[in-house]
Amino acid sequence: MLQTPYLRTSRSFPPDIEQLSMEINKAYIDTANAVNVRTSGLYPSNRSVVNGEAWYVNKNQKMQGIRQVYTFTTAPTTIEHGITTNELFAFVRVFGMYMDASGNWFGIVAGSNTAIAGQISAYIDPTNINILSGAGAPTATYGIVTLEWISNV
């Protein structure tokens, strides 16, 4: 059975030192388990990080989620993602935003390998993140794309 991260808000400690020691050890393990299963708030660029997610989609075996942020300053463009097929089980999230010269921010349409009029979109091939700019899309001056994937390793 899978558990969610939960820590009790109060705990009674026994006066006996031996029982207290056992209770403190259990409290430490409970705290470590709750902290270790949470989703990480780290979004690094130029390197990947374990995001704290556990996936059970391949023969019910635990697989970990990985995240990396990529930046760009123009569209269309390609960005080498550096993710090997040995490491990758599946991409699960692709999201991002970009800014134009006026400081307006726009969302990136993820998963389209066709340029969409008025939009900037992105799709992933075996080696690159491909950023496409549809006719009439605002000109990107800075953008961020975040990839999250399930790792085989």
Number of C-alpha atoms within 10 A of each C-alpha: 2 4 8 9 14 13 14 8 5 6 10 7 13 13 8 8 10 9 12 14 13 13 16 14 12 12 15 12 12 16 15 13 16 15 15 13 16 15 13 15 8 14 16 13 15 10 12 17 16 19 21 18 17 18 14 11 12 10 6 8 10 14 17 18 22 21 23 21 21 19 16 17 15 18 22 17 14 17 15 13 19 13 15 11 12 9 12 15 18 14 15 11 13 20 17 19 17 24 19 17 11 9 11 10 15 17 16 21 19 17 14 15 14 13 18 16 12 12 19 28 26 26 17 20 10 12 14 15 20 20 24 24 23 16 12 11 18 20 18 22 15 17 20 17 22 17 20 20 22 24 22 15 9
